[in-house]
Amino acid sequence: MVLHCVTNCLPVRLYVAFPAGISATEYKQRVDEARSKGVGVLEVSPGKCSVVHEAQLLSLMGARSEDRSQFPPRFRSVLSTAESTFRNGDPAKGCSLVYDEIEGLARRLAKRIRTKVLAPE
């Protein structure tokens, strides 16, 4: 199901439910596997259901992560925040954060160019 949704860019939030009381090792293994695939986790006990981990839109799981170490250190935090925002359900805002950085960089560059071109020698 996960693979089908990812490859067909279907905006589905998928959850898997686990019974309360499974061993800690098994619990961690299941939660880690679900999280790595963008699947949410519910813990179910008699009369109670709680969300352990929210699901991501599976259509966003196909987006690859960039190696932030290849970017200047001052941009890494913004890129990390943008990717997190993008993957956690607000792709438009995640892209907007990157576009804002690009715009700011372009404005600073234009200002420096203008200062050098118009500066008397």
PLY file of the C-alpha trace (Angstrom):
ply
format ascii 1.0
element vertex 121
property float x
property float y
property float z
element edge 120
property int vertex1
property int vertex2
end_header
0.00 0.00 0.00
2.78 2.42 0.94
4.71 1.78 -2.26
1.57 2.17 -4.37
0.76 5.54 -2.78
4.33 6.82 -3.09
4.83 5.79 -6.72
1.42 7.14 -7.77
1.80 10.37 -5.73
-1.41 9.73 -3.81
-1.87 12.13 -0.87
-2.79 9.42 1.63
-2.06 9.41 5.36
-1.74 5.80 6.42
-1.71 4.58 10.02
-0.88 1.23 11.52
-2.24 0.22 14.93
-0.33 -1.78 17.54
-1.79 -3.29 20.71
-0.52 -1.81 23.96
1.75 -4.08 25.93
4.07 -5.49 23.24
7.73 -5.83 24.16
9.86 -2.67 24.08
12.19 -4.12 21.44
9.37 -5.11 19.12
7.58 -1.80 19.75
10.68 0.25 18.84
11.33 -1.85 15.73
7.74 -1.43 14.50
7.59 2.30 15.21
10.97 2.94 13.55
9.96 0.99 10.45
6.61 2.78 10.17
8.22 6.20 10.69
10.85 5.56 8.01
8.07 4.87 5.52
5.92 7.86 6.53
3.29 5.67 8.17
1.66 6.89 11.38
1.46 4.74 14.50
-1.52 4.24 16.81
-1.37 2.41 20.13
-4.59 0.63 20.97
-5.63 -0.56 24.41
-9.10 -1.44 25.70
-11.24 1.70 25.44
-8.34 3.90 24.36
-6.48 4.75 21.16
-3.58 7.18 21.11
-1.38 8.55 18.34
2.27 7.67 18.89
3.52 9.14 15.61
1.63 11.21 13.02
1.48 9.96 9.44
2.98 11.93 6.59
1.36 12.37 3.20
2.72 9.42 1.26
2.85 11.51 -1.91
5.66 13.49 -0.24
7.75 10.45 0.65
9.12 10.22 -2.90
10.89 13.54 -2.49
14.57 12.98 -1.94
16.55 14.66 0.81
19.45 16.85 -0.17
22.82 16.47 1.51
22.85 19.69 3.52
26.60 19.41 4.15
27.10 20.55 0.54
25.51 23.92 1.35
27.13 26.80 3.27
26.56 26.44 7.03
24.33 29.52 7.24
21.75 27.89 4.92
21.67 24.42 6.52
19.25 25.30 9.30
16.79 26.92 6.89
16.99 23.94 4.55
16.39 21.53 7.42
13.36 23.52 8.59
12.02 23.77 5.05
12.34 20.03 4.45
10.68 19.23 7.76
7.83 21.64 7.01
7.48 20.22 3.49
7.33 16.60 4.65
5.09 17.21 7.64
2.11 18.36 5.67
2.74 21.90 4.42
4.66 21.59 1.15
3.78 25.13 0.05
5.24 26.65 3.22
8.34 24.44 2.98
8.99 25.64 -0.58
8.25 29.22 0.49
11.01 29.06 3.10
13.53 28.11 0.40
12.20 30.75 -2.02
12.47 33.41 0.71
16.14 32.52 1.21
16.79 32.67 -2.54
15.03 36.03 -2.79
17.01 37.43 0.15
20.26 36.23 -1.39
19.34 37.74 -4.78
18.46 41.09 -3.14
21.76 41.20 -1.22
23.66 40.36 -4.38
21.82 43.02 -6.40
22.58 45.60 -3.70
26.29 44.76 -3.74
26.41 44.91 -7.52
24.61 48.24 -7.57
26.96 49.66 -4.95
30.05 48.58 -6.92
28.71 49.75 -10.30
27.51 53.14 -9.05
30.44 53.72 -6.66
32.82 56.46 -7.82
36.34 55.33 -8.46
0 1
1 2
2 3
3 4
4 5
5 6
6 7
7 8
8 9
9 10
10 11
11 12
12 13
13 14
14 15
15 16
16 17
17 18
18 19
19 20
20 21
21 22
22 23
23 24
24 25
25 26
26 27
27 28
28 29
29 30
30 31
31 32
32 33
33 34
34 35
35 36
36 37
37 38
38 39
39 40
40 41
41 42
42 43
43 44
44 45
45 46
46 47
47 48
48 49
49 50
50 51
51 52
52 53
53 54
54 55
55 56
56 57
57 58
58 59
59 60
60 61
61 62
62 63
63 64
64 65
65 66
66 67
67 68
68 69
69 70
70 71
71 72
72 73
73 74
74 75
75 76
76 77
77 78
78 79
79 80
80 81
81 82
82 83
83 84
84 85
85 86
86 87
87 88
88 89
89 90
90 91
91 92
92 93
93 94
94 95
95 96
96 97
97 98
98 99
99 100
100 101
101 102
102 103
103 104
104 105
105 106
106 107
107 108
108 109
109 110
110 111
111 112
112 113
113 114
114 115
115 116
116 117
117 118
118 119
119 120
